[in-house]
Amino acid sequence: MPLALLALAVGAFGIGTTEFVMMGLLPDVADDLHISIPTAGHLVSAYALGVVIGAPLLAALTARMPRRTVLIALMALFVAGNALSAFAPGNGSLLAARFLSGLPHGAFFGVGAVVATGMVPPERKARSVSLMFLGLTVANIAGVPAATLVGQHLGWRAAFLGVSVIGLAAIASLALLIPHDGKHAAASAGLRGELAALRSLPVWLALGTTVAGFGALFAAYSYVTPMLTHAAGYAQTSVTLLLALFGVGATVGNLLGGRLADHSLRGTLFGGLAALAAVLLLFPLLMRAQWSAALAVTLLGMAAFITGSPLQLMVMEKASAAPSLASSANQAAFNLANAGGAWIGGLALAAGFGTTSPAPAGAALAVLGLGVAAVAYVVDRRRVAPSVGRVVTSHLPEESGALHR
């Protein structure tokens, strides 16, 4: 695999760290800024809103720029957002800085996926995407716990300065390792071509599969801490280690999904969604003992992230003429899944179905994702069949004439 993929992984590591570190630092931020925990929670939403808005917007606006330049510029915006977060004097300015930090998130992964797949043979495309996403999953194992520890001991502002340093390292890596791509920029479909990609039904079905599939993950993962403490009986201090196990599972699933998807993209997607539904259905049972609860958290990360690379690659293939915008839109879909899944899991809790009830609710979303993926498969088959028929028919007159001659 090209060494340039390492540069994309470093950027993904920084983005993954800043996305999730706020959750661990909320009490520190709330205490320092003299706001409530629920008010501080809006800082998480501000970042997610930045991702959803920035992913398609920045991808569309930079459609004709060289992708290497785009990646470096996006990471520079990332550094600026985190540095401003570190020096924000109050809650309002911190909200704005977190929104700014989220803007380049989706476009970086979207454009990065296009760059990654362009550097490898067709049979290694999914693996190249999984290696870029490796930075995101490793961030859950090392980056987020380390930044949280720094924030708790040196102050939350130091954590965001540390993330800015990671961003600077990513810029240096991108400038050094990503090849110049003037010819790719020249071949770009431009803004009109990129927007045209979103008018395709297969693209929207692929995005719908992402929302449902990863909504299943976040329906359960958003409430995994109370499950571990109330149902499995773990102490609050053990949760950080258990969440690292989720990161380990996600890393293994991501690499496995990339390798399998290069052999069968749809088979990997269907298998991953089915495995996710099964794990979530078993969650209430597995949460009855500590050892099985630890296993459940690991399996949840593995099953969910098996589908990451196939989903990203499927969106790109369905918008092959202009993949950057569609690929970035898929990152926005991930964040919509985060918000929607958490909301649905919360409905199950509010209805009084028990601490582990978000998991079966997530299983229903995984089944919905399977259904959307199946519809996408049928649509693809129907689109291919007429084109094959036209090709065959176009040869019939020539062959008939040959027989008469």
C-alpha positions in Angstrom: 0.0 0.0 0.0 1.3 3.5 -0.8 2.9 5.4 2.1 0.7 8.4 1.2 -2.1 6.6 3.0 -0.3 7.2 6.2 -0.7 10.9 5.8 -4.5 10.5 5.4 -4.5 8.2 8.5 -2.7 10.9 10.5 -5.4 13.5 9.5 -8.1 11.0 10.4 -6.5 10.4 13.8 -6.6 14.1 14.6 -10.2 14.4 13.4 -11.4 11.4 15.3 -9.7 12.7 18.5 -11.3 16.1 18.4 -14.7 14.7 17.5 -15.0 12.5 20.6 -12.7 14.2 23.2 -15.3 16.8 24.1 -17.5 14.0 25.5 -14.9 13.2 28.1 -14.1 16.8 28.9 -17.7 18.1 29.3 -17.6 18.4 33.1 -14.2 20.3 33.0 -15.5 22.7 30.3 -18.8 23.3 32.1 -17.0 24.0 35.4 -14.5 26.4 33.8 -17.0 28.3 31.8 -19.7 28.3 34.6 -22.3 26.6 32.5 -24.4 23.4 33.1 -23.6 20.0 31.7 -26.6 20.1 29.3 -25.5 23.5 28.0 -22.0 22.2 27.5 -23.5 19.3 25.6 -24.4 21.7 22.8 -20.7 21.8 22.1 -21.0 18.3 20.8 -24.0 19.2 18.7 -22.2 22.3 17.3 -19.4 20.1 16.0 -21.8 17.6 14.4 -23.7 20.5 12.8 -20.4 21.7 11.3 -19.8 18.3 9.8 -23.3 18.0 8.2 -23.1 21.5 6.7 -19.4 21.5 5.8 -19.2 18.0 4.2 -21.2 18.8 1.0 -20.6 22.5 1.0 -16.8 22.4 1.0 -16.6 19.4 -1.3 -18.7 21.2 -3.8 -16.8 24.5 -3.6 -13.5 22.8 -4.0 -14.5 20.5 -6.8 -12.1 21.9 -9.4 -9.2 22.4 -7.0 -6.3 19.8 -6.9 -7.2 17.3 -4.2 -3.8 17.5 -2.5 -4.3 21.3 -2.1 -7.9 20.7 -0.8 -6.7 18.2 1.8 -4.0 20.5 3.1 -6.5 23.5 3.2 -9.1 21.4 5.1 -6.5 20.4 7.7 -5.4 24.0 8.1 -9.0 24.9 8.8 -9.1 22.0 11.3 -6.0 23.4 13.1 -7.5 26.9 13.2 -10.8 25.6 14.7 -9.1 23.7 17.4 -6.7 26.5 18.3 -9.6 28.9 18.5 -11.3 26.3 20.8 -8.3 26.4 23.1 -8.4 30.1 23.4 -12.1 30.7 23.4 -13.0 33.1 26.2 -16.6 32.0 26.7 -19.3 29.5 25.7 -20.5 31.4 22.7 -17.0 31.7 21.1 -16.3 28.0 22.0 -19.6 27.0 20.2 -18.4 28.9 17.1 -15.0 27.4 17.3 -16.4 23.8 17.6 -18.6 24.5 14.6 -15.6 25.6 12.6 -13.6 22.5 13.7 -16.4 20.3 12.3 -16.6 22.0 8.9 -13.6 20.2 7.3 -14.4 16.8 8.9 -16.6 15.3 6.2 -14.9 16.9 3.2 -11.5 15.6 4.4 -12.8 12.0 4.6 -14.7 12.3 1.4 -11.9 13.8 -0.7 -9.4 11.6 1.1 -11.3 8.5 0.1 -11.2 9.5 -3.5 -7.4 10.2 -3.3 -6.9 6.9 -1.4 -8.7 4.8 -4.0 -6.9 6.6 -6.9 -3.5 5.4 -5.6 -4.2 1.7 -5.7 -5.4 -1.0 -8.2 -9.2 -1.6 -8.3 -8.9 -4.8 -6.3 -7.5 -2.9 -3.3 -9.8 0.1 -3.2 -11.7 -0.9 -0.1 -8.5 -1.7 1.7 -7.1 1.7 0.9 -10.3 3.4 2.4 -10.0 1.2 5.5 -6.4 2.2 6.0 -7.4 5.9 6.0 -10.3 5.1 8.5 -7.7 3.3 10.6 -6.7 6.7 12.0 -10.3 7.3 13.1 -10.6 4.0 14.9 -7.2 4.2 16.5 -8.2 7.6 17.8 -10.8 5.9 20.0 -8.1 3.6 21.4 -5.3 6.1 22.0 -6.1 9.6 20.9 -9.3 10.3 22.9 -8.1 8.7 26.2 -4.8 10.6 25.9 -6.4 13.9 25.1 -8.9 13.4 27.9 -6.1 12.6 30.4 -4.2 15.8 29.3 -7.4 17.8 29.6 -8.1 16.5 33.1 -4.6 17.2 34.4 -3.5 20.3 32.4 -6.8 21.8 31.6 -9.2 21.2 28.7 -7.6 24.0 26.7 -4.4 22.0 26.6 -6.2 19.1 25.1 -7.3 21.2 22.1 -3.8 22.7 21.7 -2.6 19.1 21.5 -5.1 18.3 18.8 -3.9 21.3 16.9 -0.4 19.9 17.0 -1.7 16.6 15.5 -3.3 18.7 12.8 0.0 20.4 12.0 1.7 17.0 11.8 -1.0 15.9 9.4 -0.4 19.0 7.2 3.3 18.2 7.0 2.5 14.5 6.2 0.1 15.5 3.5 2.5 18.0 1.9 5.3 15.4 2.0 3.6 12.2 1.0 0.5 13.0 -1.1 1.5 13.4 -4.8 0.6 16.4 -6.9 -2.6 15.8 -8.8 -2.9 18.5 -11.5 -4.2 16.0 -14.0 -6.9 14.8 -11.7 -8.0 18.4 -11.0 -8.3 19.0 -14.7 -10.5 16.0 -15.1 -12.8 17.0 -12.3 -16.5 17.3 -13.2 -16.7 20.6 -11.4 -19.5 22.0 -9.2 -22.3 21.2 -11.7 -21.1 17.6 -12.2 -20.6 17.0 -8.5 -24.2 18.3 -7.8 -25.5 16.1 -10.5 -24.2 13.0 -8.6 -26.8 13.7 -5.9 -29.7 13.3 -8.3 -29.0 9.5 -8.6 -31.4 7.1 -6.8 -28.6 4.6 -6.1 -26.5 7.3 -4.4 -29.5 8.2 -2.1 -30.1 4.5 -1.3 -26.4 4.1 -0.4 -26.6 7.2 1.8 -29.9 5.8 3.4 -28.1 2.6 4.2 -25.4 4.6 6.0 -27.9 6.5 8.0 -29.8 3.4 9.1 -26.7 1.1 9.6 -24.7 3.5 11.7 -27.9 4.8 13.4 -28.1 1.3 14.7 -24.6 1.6 16.2 -25.3 5.0 17.9 -28.7 4.0 19.2 -26.8 1.6 21.5 -23.3 3.2 21.8 -24.7 6.6 23.0 -26.1 4.8 26.1 -23.4 2.2 26.6 -22.1 3.8 29.8 -25.3 3.4 31.8 -25.6 -0.2 30.4 -22.1 -1.0 31.6 -22.6 0.5 35.1 -26.3 -0.3 35.8 -26.8 -3.5 34.0 -23.3 -5.1 33.9 -22.3 -3.7 37.3 -19.0 -2.0 36.3 -17.6 0.9 38.2 -17.7 4.3 36.5 -13.9 4.3 36.5 -13.8 1.2 34.3 -15.8 2.7 31.5 -12.8 4.3 29.8 -11.0 1.0 29.5 -14.1 -0.7 28.1 -14.6 2.1 25.5 -11.0 1.4 24.4 -12.2 -2.2 23.8 -14.8 -0.8 21.5 -12.0 1.0 19.7 -10.1 -2.2 19.4 -13.1 -4.0 17.9 -13.7 -1.1 15.5 -10.1 -1.2 14.3 -10.3 -5.0 13.7 -13.7 -4.6 12.0 -12.5 -1.7 9.8 -9.4 -3.7 8.5 -11.5 -6.9 8.1 -14.2 -5.0 6.2 -11.8 -3.4 3.9 -10.2 -6.8 3.0 -13.5 -8.6 2.6 -15.1 -5.8 0.6 -12.4 -6.0 -2.1 -13.6 -9.5 -2.7 -17.4 -8.9 -2.3 -18.6 -5.4 -1.6 -22.3 -6.2 -1.2 -21.6 -9.5 0.5 -19.5 -7.7 3.1 -22.2 -5.0 3.6 -25.0 -7.5 4.0 -23.0 -9.7 6.3 -21.8 -6.7 8.4 -25.4 -5.3 8.9 -26.7 -8.8 9.8 -23.9 -9.3 12.3 -24.6 -5.8 13.8 -28.3 -6.7 14.2 -27.4 -10.0 15.9 -25.0 -8.4 18.3 -27.5 -5.7 19.3 -30.3 -8.3 19.8 -27.9 -10.2 22.1 -26.9 -7.1 24.0 -29.4 -7.3 26.9 -28.4 -10.9 27.5 -24.6 -10.1 27.3 -25.0 -7.2 29.7 -25.9 -9.6 32.5 -22.3 -10.4 33.3 -19.1 -8.3 33.3 -17.0 -10.6 31.0 -19.8 -10.9 28.4 -20.5 -7.2 28.6 -16.8 -6.5 27.7 -17.2 -9.0 24.8 -20.4 -7.2 23.7 -18.7 -3.8 23.5 -15.8 -5.3 21.5 -18.2 -7.1 19.1 -20.3 -4.0 18.7 -17.3 -2.0 17.4 -16.2 -4.9 15.1 -19.7 -5.5 13.5 -20.4 -1.8 13.0 -17.1 -0.9 11.4 -17.0 -3.9 9.0 -19.5 -1.9 7.0 -17.6 1.4 7.1 -15.4 0.9 4.0 -18.1 -0.9 1.9 -20.5 2.0 2.5 -18.0 4.6 1.6 -16.9 2.7 -1.5 -20.5 2.0 -2.6 -21.4 5.7 -2.5 -18.3 6.5 -4.5 -19.1 3.9 -7.2 -22.6 5.0 -7.6 -21.3 8.6 -8.2 -18.3 7.5 -10.2 -18.4 10.5 -12.5 -18.1 13.0 -9.6 -17.3 11.1 -6.4 -16.0 13.9 -4.1 -19.3 15.4 -3.2 -21.1 12.1 -2.8 -18.3 10.7 -0.7 -18.3 13.8 1.5 -22.1 13.6 1.8 -21.7 10.1 3.2 -19.7 11.6 6.1 -22.7 13.9 6.7 -24.9 10.8 6.7 -22.7 9.2 9.4 -23.3 12.3 11.6 -27.0 12.2 10.9 -26.9 8.6 12.0 -25.2 9.7 15.2 -27.9 12.2 16.1 -30.8 10.0 14.8 -29.6 6.8 16.4 -29.1 8.5 19.8 -32.6 10.0 19.6 -34.2 6.6 18.8 -32.3 5.0 21.6 -33.4 7.7 24.0 -37.0 7.1 23.0 -36.7 3.5 24.1 -35.3 4.6 27.4 -38.0 7.2 27.9 -40.7 4.6 27.2 -39.5 2.7 30.2 -38.3 -0.4 28.4 -35.1 -0.7 30.5 -31.5 0.3 30.5 -30.5 -2.0 27.7 -33.5 -1.2 25.5 -31.6 1.1 23.1 -29.8 -2.0 21.8 -32.9 -3.8 20.4 -34.0 -0.5 19.0 -30.6 -0.3 17.3 -31.1 -3.8 16.0 -34.3 -2.7 14.3 -32.4 0.1 12.6 -29.8 -2.4 11.4 -32.6 -4.5 9.9 -33.9 -1.4 8.2 -30.4 -0.8 6.8 -30.4 -4.3 5.4 -33.8 -3.6 3.8 -32.5 -0.4 2.1 -29.4 -2.2 0.9 -31.6 -4.9 -0.6 -33.7 -2.3 -2.4 -30.5 -0.8 -3.7 -29.4 -4.2 -5.0 -32.7 -4.7 -6.8 -32.5 -1.2 -8.4 -29.0 -1.9 -9.6 -30.0 -5.2 -11.1 -32.9 -3.6 -12.9 -30.6 -0.8 -14.3 -28.1 -3.3 -15.5 -30.6 -5.7 -17.2 -31.9 -3.2 -19.8 -28.4 -2.0 -20.7 -27.3 -5.6 -21.2 -30.4 -6.2 -23.3 -29.6 -3.1 -25.5 -26.1 -4.3 -26.0 -27.3 -7.8 -27.1 -30.0 -6.3 -29.3 -27.6 -3.9 -31.1 -25.6 -6.9 -32.3 -28.5 -8.9 -33.7 -28.9 -7.1 -37.1 -25.2 -7.3 -37.8 -25.2 -11.0 -36.9 -28.4 -11.7 -38.9 -26.8 -10.0 -42.0 -23.7 -12.1 -41.6 -25.8 -15.2 -41.7 -27.6 -14.1 -44.9 -24.4 -13.2 -46.6 
